[in-house]
Amino acid sequence: MAETSADASFEAAGDPKHTARATRSAGRKMRSLLLDAASPLFREQGLSGTSITDIAAAADAFPSQITYYFRTKEALFVECACRELLYLARATEQAALKARTPGEYTHALAETVTASDSVAFFAEALTLTRRRQDLAPLVERTIERLHSEGARAYAGQVERHGWRSLRAPDESSRRFWAVAIGVILEGYAMGRSPEALCAEMLRVLGEQAKSTEDTGRLRLVEVREASDNSNGKG
């Protein structure tokens, strides 16, 4: 996933007039600069602790440019969170490319995801959209892209190494991210370290995900009924 394509995916979810403005080269560049400046401020200070003036100063821009491209600070917050999640997904895929066994693959995924605060950042955006349904389409598009890219990467690894997946790629990707979001949010609430989050995620994903003995199967989420299905049961 290239950064330009990630940025472009968000434009279609906004107001058509704003989208048209951002399709120009200069507009895309300014939007990207504003997102780059806003993301670290939002992550460090939160939505309420970050002002439009702060963001404009960090981006060497005018406050009016923020409202021109994003309309509201809340819309900018959600777009930043969505973009950061997709960047994390890309980094996760890259880290897992070096894996040679199913256990190494799953460990690389879990370690990369839990080392970042992007999932927690995205969870704040999810909470915000509960009250701002006009921002929900952007979140929905991001989640769907997260799953489709994850399924593509997973299917590629399975084919590349000759592993046998216990579930379809799309279902495996969705389950992986569901576990990641749940474990990370719970862990943040309890003040757990990234190492503890990774260990907990691997525990929830199941022992076979860490096994080096059975490299013929890749299991991202433990599924009790999988053995029954493999024996031909409904």
RAPEKA-V427934 format. One record per residue. OMEGA is omega as a letter, one per 40 degrees, with the letter a starting at -180 (none if undefined). Layout:
# RAPEKA-V427934
OMEGA + OMEGA
This chain:
# RAPEKA-V427934
i + a + a + i + i + i + a + a + a + a + a + a + a + i + a + a + i + i + i + i + a + a + i + a + i + i + i + i + i + i + a + i + i + i + i + a + a + a + a + i + i + a + a + a + a + a + a + a + a + i + i + i + i + a + a + i + a + a + a + a + i + i + a + i + i + i + i + a + a + i + a + i + i + i + i + i + a + a + i + a + i + a + a + i + i + i + i + i + i + i + i + i + a + a + a + a + a + a + i + a + i + i + i + a + a + i + i + i + a + a + a + a + a + i + a + i + a + i + i + i + i + i + i + i + i + i + a + a + i + i + a + a + i + i + a + a + i + i + i + i + i + a + i + i + i + a + a + i + i + i + i + a + a + i + i + i + i + i + a + a + a + i + i + a + i + i + i + a + a + a + i + i + a + i + i + a + i + i + a + a + a + a + a + i + i + a + i + i + a + i + a + i + i + i + i + i + i + i + i + i + i + i + a + a + i + a + a + i + a + a + i + a + a + a + a + a + i + a + a + i + a + a + a + a + a + a + i + a + a + i + i + i + a + none
